[in-house]
Structures are given as structure tokens and as C-alpha cells.
């Protein structure tokens, strides 16, 4: 097998690729955030999931300030190489709203329904 090269991925015009975080063991979809090639490399080197913050224009190691960390179990590349799936061991809530997941709003019969409250 050839070594993985983050530059082999298909990034958007801003040099970013979406990464979906999924809980190890349960398959629960926790969140989606962006990575650039350096964030992918840092994640693989350290085992701590590192994203690229578009608003701060800086690296964001998940849980660095909140303590709600993501330990990388596996990083998967989709068939088009334009999206990543990070299988993680999540400590604490994944969402910045202090909810377990970011996908806590359902659209049911044209109405928004909140599925969970903050922890």
C-alpha cells in the first residue's frame, strides 16, 4: 500500500474539505467541520482531531479549550476523495451549544423540532 498523502484529496477553491465526525462504536453522527491539508496531516500525526476554523482562520484542535476532545480512531476518505469521515472517541458534547451532537434539529412536517437540550 502506498503512503497516504493529504494533497491527494480534492479540496474546494479555499483549500478545504468537509469532515464528518462519527462516534466510534455507535455510529452516531456528531458534527461536521472543515479541514485543510495541514489539519489532515496534524490529525493523523497527533491522533487529536484538528479542524480549520473558517471564522478565526486558524487551526482548531477539538476540545483544546472546552475539554470535549475527539480522539481519532480511523480516518476514511470517500469515493470522490472530496469528503472525510473521522471515526472518533468523543469526550463530552461534540456541539459548541453543549449538545451531544450538532444535528439536534429535525424538520418534521415542515416544522423544526429540537431533539435534545444542552447537557
Biotite code that builds the C-alpha atoms (Angstrom):
import biotite.structure as struc

atoms = struc.array([
    struc.Atom([0.000, 0.000, 0.000], chain_id="A", res_id=1, res_name="UNK", atom_name="CA", element="C"),
    struc.Atom([1.292, 3.488, -0.831], chain_id="A", res_id=2, res_name="UNK", atom_name="CA", element="C"),
    struc.Atom([1.626, 6.042, 1.966], chain_id="A", res_id=3, res_name="UNK", atom_name="CA", element="C"),
    struc.Atom([-1.313, 8.413, 2.360], chain_id="A", res_id=4, res_name="UNK", atom_name="CA", element="C"),
    struc.Atom([-0.700, 11.920, 1.033], chain_id="A", res_id=5, res_name="UNK", atom_name="CA", element="C"),
    struc.Atom([-3.161, 14.630, 2.201], chain_id="A", res_id=6, res_name="UNK", atom_name="CA", element="C"),
    struc.Atom([-2.508, 16.565, -1.016], chain_id="A", res_id=7, res_name="UNK", atom_name="CA", element="C"),
    struc.Atom([-4.179, 13.696, -2.941], chain_id="A", res_id=8, res_name="UNK", atom_name="CA", element="C"),
    struc.Atom([-7.577, 14.795, -1.613], chain_id="A", res_id=9, res_name="UNK", atom_name="CA", element="C"),
    struc.Atom([-9.968, 17.040, -3.573], chain_id="A", res_id=10, res_name="UNK", atom_name="CA", element="C"),
    struc.Atom([-10.179, 20.346, -1.718], chain_id="A", res_id=11, res_name="UNK", atom_name="CA", element="C"),
    struc.Atom([-12.529, 23.191, -2.607], chain_id="A", res_id=12, res_name="UNK", atom_name="CA", element="C"),
    struc.Atom([-11.366, 26.547, -4.017], chain_id="A", res_id=13, res_name="UNK", atom_name="CA", element="C"),
    struc.Atom([-10.460, 27.692, -0.480], chain_id="A", res_id=14, res_name="UNK", atom_name="CA", element="C"),
    struc.Atom([-8.332, 24.588, 0.124], chain_id="A", res_id=15, res_name="UNK", atom_name="CA", element="C"),
    struc.Atom([-10.884, 22.973, 2.434], chain_id="A", res_id=16, res_name="UNK", atom_name="CA", element="C"),
    struc.Atom([-12.543, 19.573, 2.657], chain_id="A", res_id=17, res_name="UNK", atom_name="CA", element="C"),
    struc.Atom([-15.580, 18.677, 4.825], chain_id="A", res_id=18, res_name="UNK", atom_name="CA", element="C"),
    struc.Atom([-15.007, 16.175, 7.608], chain_id="A", res_id=19, res_name="UNK", atom_name="CA", element="C"),
    struc.Atom([-17.857, 14.384, 9.334], chain_id="A", res_id=20, res_name="UNK", atom_name="CA", element="C"),
    struc.Atom([-17.140, 13.167, 12.879], chain_id="A", res_id=21, res_name="UNK", atom_name="CA", element="C"),
    struc.Atom([-18.820, 9.888, 13.818], chain_id="A", res_id=22, res_name="UNK", atom_name="CA", element="C"),
    struc.Atom([-18.777, 8.223, 17.241], chain_id="A", res_id=23, res_name="UNK", atom_name="CA", element="C"),
    struc.Atom([-16.768, 5.017, 17.449], chain_id="A", res_id=24, res_name="UNK", atom_name="CA", element="C"),
    struc.Atom([-18.922, 2.051, 18.375], chain_id="A", res_id=25, res_name="UNK", atom_name="CA", element="C"),
    struc.Atom([-22.341, 3.673, 17.969], chain_id="A", res_id=26, res_name="UNK", atom_name="CA", element="C"),
    struc.Atom([-22.035, 5.255, 14.525], chain_id="A", res_id=27, res_name="UNK", atom_name="CA", element="C"),
    struc.Atom([-23.713, 8.393, 15.848], chain_id="A", res_id=28, res_name="UNK", atom_name="CA", element="C"),
    struc.Atom([-23.049, 11.391, 13.579], chain_id="A", res_id=29, res_name="UNK", atom_name="CA", element="C"),
    struc.Atom([-21.607, 14.046, 15.875], chain_id="A", res_id=30, res_name="UNK", atom_name="CA", element="C"),
    struc.Atom([-20.694, 17.052, 13.740], chain_id="A", res_id=31, res_name="UNK", atom_name="CA", element="C"),
    struc.Atom([-19.224, 18.363, 10.501], chain_id="A", res_id=32, res_name="UNK", atom_name="CA", element="C"),
    struc.Atom([-16.311, 20.766, 10.242], chain_id="A", res_id=33, res_name="UNK", atom_name="CA", element="C"),
    struc.Atom([-13.674, 21.755, 7.714], chain_id="A", res_id=34, res_name="UNK", atom_name="CA", element="C"),
    struc.Atom([-10.076, 20.649, 7.314], chain_id="A", res_id=35, res_name="UNK", atom_name="CA", element="C"),
    struc.Atom([-7.249, 21.791, 5.100], chain_id="A", res_id=36, res_name="UNK", atom_name="CA", element="C"),
    struc.Atom([-4.278, 19.595, 4.127], chain_id="A", res_id=37, res_name="UNK", atom_name="CA", element="C"),
    struc.Atom([-2.292, 20.674, 7.204], chain_id="A", res_id=38, res_name="UNK", atom_name="CA", element="C"),
    struc.Atom([-5.225, 19.886, 9.533], chain_id="A", res_id=39, res_name="UNK", atom_name="CA", element="C"),
    struc.Atom([-5.498, 16.416, 7.975], chain_id="A", res_id=40, res_name="UNK", atom_name="CA", element="C"),
    struc.Atom([-1.775, 15.862, 8.475], chain_id="A", res_id=41, res_name="UNK", atom_name="CA", element="C"),
    struc.Atom([-1.871, 17.139, 12.079], chain_id="A", res_id=42, res_name="UNK", atom_name="CA", element="C"),
    struc.Atom([-4.842, 14.899, 12.870], chain_id="A", res_id=43, res_name="UNK", atom_name="CA", element="C"),
    struc.Atom([-3.008, 11.850, 11.558], chain_id="A", res_id=44, res_name="UNK", atom_name="CA", element="C"),
    struc.Atom([0.238, 12.782, 13.339], chain_id="A", res_id=45, res_name="UNK", atom_name="CA", element="C"),
    struc.Atom([-1.264, 13.541, 16.749], chain_id="A", res_id=46, res_name="UNK", atom_name="CA", element="C"),
    struc.Atom([-4.417, 11.411, 16.907], chain_id="A", res_id=47, res_name="UNK", atom_name="CA", element="C"),
    struc.Atom([-6.302, 14.509, 18.109], chain_id="A", res_id=48, res_name="UNK", atom_name="CA", element="C"),
    struc.Atom([-8.806, 15.714, 15.531], chain_id="A", res_id=49, res_name="UNK", atom_name="CA", element="C"),
    struc.Atom([-7.747, 19.096, 14.193], chain_id="A", res_id=50, res_name="UNK", atom_name="CA", element="C"),
    struc.Atom([-10.031, 21.254, 12.064], chain_id="A", res_id=51, res_name="UNK", atom_name="CA", element="C"),
    struc.Atom([-9.612, 24.559, 10.254], chain_id="A", res_id=52, res_name="UNK", atom_name="CA", element="C"),
    struc.Atom([-11.727, 27.371, 11.696], chain_id="A", res_id=53, res_name="UNK", atom_name="CA", element="C"),
    struc.Atom([-13.005, 29.493, 8.829], chain_id="A", res_id=54, res_name="UNK", atom_name="CA", element="C"),
    struc.Atom([-14.089, 32.303, 11.159], chain_id="A", res_id=55, res_name="UNK", atom_name="CA", element="C"),
    struc.Atom([-10.781, 32.502, 13.052], chain_id="A", res_id=56, res_name="UNK", atom_name="CA", element="C"),
    struc.Atom([-8.601, 31.443, 10.107], chain_id="A", res_id=57, res_name="UNK", atom_name="CA", element="C"),
    struc.Atom([-6.698, 29.169, 12.474], chain_id="A", res_id=58, res_name="UNK", atom_name="CA", element="C"),
    struc.Atom([-6.311, 25.523, 13.432], chain_id="A", res_id=59, res_name="UNK", atom_name="CA", element="C"),
    struc.Atom([-8.808, 24.235, 15.963], chain_id="A", res_id=60, res_name="UNK", atom_name="CA", element="C"),
    struc.Atom([-7.927, 21.116, 17.938], chain_id="A", res_id=61, res_name="UNK", atom_name="CA", element="C"),
    struc.Atom([-11.296, 19.795, 19.060], chain_id="A", res_id=62, res_name="UNK", atom_name="CA", element="C"),
    struc.Atom([-11.584, 20.136, 22.835], chain_id="A", res_id=63, res_name="UNK", atom_name="CA", element="C"),
    struc.Atom([-8.462, 22.257, 23.286], chain_id="A", res_id=64, res_name="UNK", atom_name="CA", element="C"),
    struc.Atom([-10.394, 24.873, 25.276], chain_id="A", res_id=65, res_name="UNK", atom_name="CA", element="C"),
    struc.Atom([-13.620, 23.024, 26.198], chain_id="A", res_id=66, res_name="UNK", atom_name="CA", element="C"),
    struc.Atom([-12.141, 19.660, 27.163], chain_id="A", res_id=67, res_name="UNK", atom_name="CA", element="C"),
    struc.Atom([-14.640, 18.000, 24.792], chain_id="A", res_id=68, res_name="UNK", atom_name="CA", element="C"),
    struc.Atom([-11.994, 16.149, 22.827], chain_id="A", res_id=69, res_name="UNK", atom_name="CA", element="C"),
    struc.Atom([-12.055, 13.873, 19.803], chain_id="A", res_id=70, res_name="UNK", atom_name="CA", element="C"),
    struc.Atom([-9.506, 11.067, 19.719], chain_id="A", res_id=71, res_name="UNK", atom_name="CA", element="C"),
    struc.Atom([-9.060, 9.714, 16.196], chain_id="A", res_id=72, res_name="UNK", atom_name="CA", element="C"),
    struc.Atom([-9.820, 6.013, 15.754], chain_id="A", res_id=73, res_name="UNK", atom_name="CA", element="C"),
    struc.Atom([-9.903, 5.955, 11.946], chain_id="A", res_id=74, res_name="UNK", atom_name="CA", element="C"),
    struc.Atom([-9.902, 8.487, 9.107], chain_id="A", res_id=75, res_name="UNK", atom_name="CA", element="C"),
    struc.Atom([-11.795, 7.461, 5.991], chain_id="A", res_id=76, res_name="UNK", atom_name="CA", element="C"),
    struc.Atom([-11.845, 9.017, 2.530], chain_id="A", res_id=77, res_name="UNK", atom_name="CA", element="C"),
    struc.Atom([-14.981, 8.902, 0.376], chain_id="A", res_id=78, res_name="UNK", atom_name="CA", element="C"),
    struc.Atom([-15.014, 7.551, -3.184], chain_id="A", res_id=79, res_name="UNK", atom_name="CA", element="C"),
    struc.Atom([-14.622, 11.003, -4.780], chain_id="A", res_id=80, res_name="UNK", atom_name="CA", element="C"),
    struc.Atom([-11.870, 11.976, -2.312], chain_id="A", res_id=81, res_name="UNK", atom_name="CA", element="C"),
    struc.Atom([-13.781, 15.192, -1.525], chain_id="A", res_id=82, res_name="UNK", atom_name="CA", element="C"),
    struc.Atom([-15.126, 14.348, 1.937], chain_id="A", res_id=83, res_name="UNK", atom_name="CA", element="C"),
    struc.Atom([-13.662, 12.752, 5.058], chain_id="A", res_id=84, res_name="UNK", atom_name="CA", element="C"),
    struc.Atom([-15.184, 10.655, 7.818], chain_id="A", res_id=85, res_name="UNK", atom_name="CA", element="C"),
    struc.Atom([-13.395, 10.753, 11.162], chain_id="A", res_id=86, res_name="UNK", atom_name="CA", element="C"),
    struc.Atom([-14.318, 7.883, 13.479], chain_id="A", res_id=87, res_name="UNK", atom_name="CA", element="C"),
    struc.Atom([-13.657, 9.317, 16.940], chain_id="A", res_id=88, res_name="UNK", atom_name="CA", element="C"),
    struc.Atom([-13.838, 8.675, 20.654], chain_id="A", res_id=89, res_name="UNK", atom_name="CA", element="C"),
    struc.Atom([-15.767, 11.735, 21.777], chain_id="A", res_id=90, res_name="UNK", atom_name="CA", element="C"),
    struc.Atom([-15.334, 13.076, 25.310], chain_id="A", res_id=91, res_name="UNK", atom_name="CA", element="C"),
    struc.Atom([-18.216, 15.349, 26.314], chain_id="A", res_id=92, res_name="UNK", atom_name="CA", element="C"),
    struc.Atom([-20.580, 17.102, 23.902], chain_id="A", res_id=93, res_name="UNK", atom_name="CA", element="C"),
    struc.Atom([-19.465, 17.494, 20.277], chain_id="A", res_id=94, res_name="UNK", atom_name="CA", element="C"),
    struc.Atom([-21.512, 20.630, 19.594], chain_id="A", res_id=95, res_name="UNK", atom_name="CA", element="C"),
    struc.Atom([-20.489, 24.126, 20.673], chain_id="A", res_id=96, res_name="UNK", atom_name="CA", element="C"),
    struc.Atom([-24.068, 24.511, 22.004], chain_id="A", res_id=97, res_name="UNK", atom_name="CA", element="C"),
    struc.Atom([-23.167, 21.869, 24.624], chain_id="A", res_id=98, res_name="UNK", atom_name="CA", element="C"),
    struc.Atom([-25.323, 19.208, 22.973], chain_id="A", res_id=99, res_name="UNK", atom_name="CA", element="C"),
    struc.Atom([-24.052, 15.693, 22.284], chain_id="A", res_id=100, res_name="UNK", atom_name="CA", element="C"),
    struc.Atom([-24.366, 16.264, 18.510], chain_id="A", res_id=101, res_name="UNK", atom_name="CA", element="C"),
    struc.Atom([-24.689, 19.246, 16.186], chain_id="A", res_id=102, res_name="UNK", atom_name="CA", element="C"),
    struc.Atom([-27.626, 17.626, 14.367], chain_id="A", res_id=103, res_name="UNK", atom_name="CA", element="C"),
    struc.Atom([-30.195, 18.235, 17.097], chain_id="A", res_id=104, res_name="UNK", atom_name="CA", element="C"),
    struc.Atom([-32.884, 19.887, 14.966], chain_id="A", res_id=105, res_name="UNK", atom_name="CA", element="C"),
    struc.Atom([-35.301, 17.791, 12.897], chain_id="A", res_id=106, res_name="UNK", atom_name="CA", element="C"),
    struc.Atom([-37.537, 19.166, 10.172], chain_id="A", res_id=107, res_name="UNK", atom_name="CA", element="C"),
    struc.Atom([-40.765, 17.220, 10.555], chain_id="A", res_id=108, res_name="UNK", atom_name="CA", element="C"),
    struc.Atom([-43.904, 18.030, 8.554], chain_id="A", res_id=109, res_name="UNK", atom_name="CA", element="C"),
    struc.Atom([-42.426, 21.422, 7.689], chain_id="A", res_id=110, res_name="UNK", atom_name="CA", element="C"),
    struc.Atom([-41.711, 22.296, 11.327], chain_id="A", res_id=111, res_name="UNK", atom_name="CA", element="C"),
    struc.Atom([-38.408, 22.453, 13.172], chain_id="A", res_id=112, res_name="UNK", atom_name="CA", element="C"),
    struc.Atom([-38.293, 20.173, 16.201], chain_id="A", res_id=113, res_name="UNK", atom_name="CA", element="C"),
    struc.Atom([-35.487, 20.330, 18.757], chain_id="A", res_id=114, res_name="UNK", atom_name="CA", element="C"),
    struc.Atom([-34.474, 16.759, 19.556], chain_id="A", res_id=115, res_name="UNK", atom_name="CA", element="C"),
    struc.Atom([-32.208, 17.375, 22.540], chain_id="A", res_id=116, res_name="UNK", atom_name="CA", element="C"),
    struc.Atom([-31.425, 20.052, 25.062], chain_id="A", res_id=117, res_name="UNK", atom_name="CA", element="C"),
    struc.Atom([-27.909, 21.136, 26.056], chain_id="A", res_id=118, res_name="UNK", atom_name="CA", element="C"),
    struc.Atom([-26.185, 18.833, 28.543], chain_id="A", res_id=119, res_name="UNK", atom_name="CA", element="C"),
])
